[in-house]
Each structure stands twice: as structure tokens, then as C-alpha cells.
Amino acid sequence: MPLIIHPLVLRPMDCLHCGESPEERPVVKLWHRLTRTFVAGWQRAKDASVAVHTAIVYQIRKELLVVEMIGPKTGLRISSLELTHDGKPRNVLGVSRYAIYDDLLVRNTALERIDYDIRKTIEYDPKGCLEFAFKRIEDDPDRLICSEYFYIHAKLDGQKFPTRFEKRVSPWDLQCYKDKGVISIAGY
């Protein structure tokens, strides 16, 4: 069951941890099951509380939206907070707030980088997703998956992460990451 989060609780640069939409195509559900198996263990393959997607809360004028890496043909894009890029209800499992973004200057600098990235069109890395399941597949260093995109921004802004995140960071990793300066403001 998706969380009902009032937009007044959110602020730009909050990290949304999303599950699959119940209306997702069977092939996507199968891929998510495989992803959950490889990042959270086979016992959680069918666990709908394991995040399979990460998005960043973003603001244009006074409207809250999300910035997310969508897929090979789309890459980085701005989407609705409530609906996914293909019109399905967004299944938000939780929200993490990083204390580094309490500083308005740091937050605005991050948002400016995202503005630049949107114009530049960052490409999605399908090999990056396959790398979770097949260790021999190397991801493309010039492309990103959703969780890598948030990780890179937070790291640039001074957030400390475990060294294991440097090679590969999944939505599940970010969902589970709790450290000084990271709080859960909704969910789990």
C-alpha cells in the first residue's frame, strides 16, 4: 500500500524510496523480483516493501515534483510526485531526509546541478541494473541508474556513505541506509 504523504512534509532533495506499482506489466514485475533477490536476498524476492526505485524531490516555482532516472530511452526526467512517468500511481515506501540539505546553500547548489543535468540529459544505464544480477556485466561509467544519481549528488554535497556504495548502490541500499544526518520522515 503506497504511503499517503502530504506535500507539506516534503522538501527539495528528499530521497523517495519507491516500490513497483501494482499495475506494472508482468515483465517489469519479474525484473523487480529478480532485483529484490539480488540486492535484498531471495527471502525478500516477493517483498513489496523493498525499494526498486529512487527519486529526488524537486521543485519548480512552488510545485513539488520528482527528478528520476527512467529508462534507456528516457534517462533523467522530471515527473509528477503522485504519478509515475507512465501515469501509474507512484508507490512511495518511504522518504529519507539528509541533514546536509538543511543548509539552503547546499540544497540550492544541488538543485542547480540537477537543472544542468536535465538540460544535458543524463542517460540511463541498463547495464547498471543488470550488474546487480550478473557480476560479470560492467556498468557504463557515463550513464547512471536512479540510486546512483542520488548517491552522486549527496556525496558531492558532503554526505558520507559506506565504501561499498562506490562500486554499486541500489534503491534498497539507500532505503536501508541510516546514519547520523539521515532520518526517515515517512515510511518504515
Rosetta blueprint (number, residue, H / E / L):
1 M L
2 P L
3 L L
4 I L
5 I L
6 H L
7 P H
8 L H
9 V H
10 L L
11 R L
12 P L
13 M L
14 D L
15 C E
16 L E
17 H E
18 C E
19 G E
20 E L
21 S L
22 P L
23 E L
24 E L
25 R L
26 P H
27 V H
28 V H
29 K H
30 L H
31 W H
32 H H
33 R H
34 L H
35 T H
36 R H
37 T H
38 F H
39 V H
40 A H
41 G L
42 W H
43 Q H
44 R H
45 A L
46 K L
47 D L
48 A L
49 S L
50 V L
51 A L
52 V L
53 H E
54 T E
55 A E
56 I E
57 V E
58 Y E
59 Q E
60 I E
61 R L
62 K L
63 E E
64 L E
65 L E
66 V E
67 V E
68 E E
69 M E
70 I L
71 G L
72 P L
73 K L
74 T L
75 G L
76 L E
77 R E
78 I E
79 S E
80 S E
81 L L
82 E L
83 L E
84 T L
85 H L
86 D L
87 G L
88 K L
89 P E
90 R L
91 N E
92 V E
93 L E
94 G E
95 V E
96 S E
97 R E
98 Y E
99 A H
100 I H
101 Y H
102 D H
103 D L
104 L H
105 L H
106 V H
107 R H
108 N H
109 T H
110 A H
111 L H
112 E H
113 R H
114 I H
115 D H
116 Y H
117 D H
118 I H
119 R H
120 K H
121 T L
122 I L
123 E L
124 Y E
125 D L
126 P H
127 K H
128 G H
129 C H
130 L H
131 E H
132 F H
133 A H
134 F L
135 K L
136 R L
137 I L
138 E L
139 D L
140 D L
141 P L
142 D L
143 R L
144 L E
145 I L
146 C H
147 S H
148 E H
149 Y H
150 F H
151 Y H
152 I H
153 H H
154 A H
155 K H
156 L H
157 D L
158 G L
159 Q L
160 K L
161 F L
162 P L
163 T H
164 R H
165 F H
166 E L
167 K L
168 R L
169 V L
170 S L
171 P H
172 W H
173 D H
174 L H
175 Q H
176 C H
177 Y L
178 K L
179 D L
180 K L
181 G L
182 V E
183 I E
184 S E
185 I E
186 A E
187 G E
188 Y L
